[in-house]
Amino acid sequence: MSVLGDLLKTAGDAMRLASDVMRYQMESKKQAVKRGAARIGMCIALGLVALGFVGAGIGLLLYGSFVLVAYKIGPGWSGFVIGIGCFLLAGLLMLLACGSRKRS
């Protein structure tokens, strides 16, 4: 009976050790996911701030070009010329984006 008891006790210890190993692996993976999520969140936040700065920069460039052109040809024609330029630039960017997507 003693050998059977020792065998059952050893099997129970092995199962407990396996459970501890699984718990340790789950905890380490959970920590890795938390670190990755924090890193991704920080990148998204900094990207949004950078996007705001880009928007402000583009707005200031458009305003500056409008003022420069308005000084020469008047505000009405200046808005028309700057608007056409922006539409052309947007169309060019769309063509570049769609063209690169078809090649992939």
Secondary structure as GFF3:
##gff-version 3
##sequence-region A 1 104
A	DSSP	alpha_helix	2	73	.	.	.	ID=ss1
A	DSSP	alpha_helix	75	103	.	.	.	ID=ss2
###
